[in-house]
Amino acid sequence: MPSVTLPAGGRQVVAPYITAWSEEDGPSHPLVEVPGGGIAYVDESMADRDARGVLWSRRPFRPGVGRPMFGKVHPARQRRAMRRLLCQVCAGPADRTTDGVLFLLKDHRQDWPGWPNRMGVTEPPVCVPCVRLSARVCPALRQGAALVRAGRYEVAGVHGGLYTGGPRPRPVGGVTVSFDDPAIRWVRAVSLVRELGDCTLLELDELAEVDPCPS
């Protein structure tokens, strides 16, 4: 499904593919501690875990229904876009050259020398037309955005809610964990994480002009 454009007060609002919608909020799903440590759904099915055995957050799938919840992602759509390297806005193929895949991130280049190398990101990549659109209409990115070409972008872990043990596990906060971290057994994932490397910072005018997305 491509991005959805809605009229709002006389202007157009673009809802990216990975954005959660208000009608995708569902009932809570109780968790239990499993023998040997970790969490599981009371009524768990095979669809609740990925191939690595990570437990994922359940959400109804109703894109375009209700209102877009900007700042929140739909776990299944984020995971699909990140796994397949799809544009987070239109769900088409992300831009890729011999130098790597294109990512649009909040600009934190002052955090450390060589940023964003070695950084784990939950933002799926983007295509060139959607970069131009996002830079123009996204309030968060207007406060500072960095265009990054990553030569390495390995799937490295997940981001989600960390839970305690016990008969009724309780959430204790958000966490990003690698696949080899034992704590991942106590996480209900909402986003797949890729670790970026061999990164090059670009300017918008360095991107080749291409046709707009057909969304």
Secondary structure by P-SEA (a helix, b strand, c coil): ccbbbbbcccbbbbbccccccccccccbbbbbbcccbbbbbcccccccccccbbbbbbbbbbccccccccccccaaaaaaaaaacccccccccccccccbbbbbccccccccccccccccccbbbbcaaaaaaaaccccccccbbbbbbbccccccccbbbbbbbccbbbbcccccccccccccccccccbbbbbbcbbbbbccccccccccccc
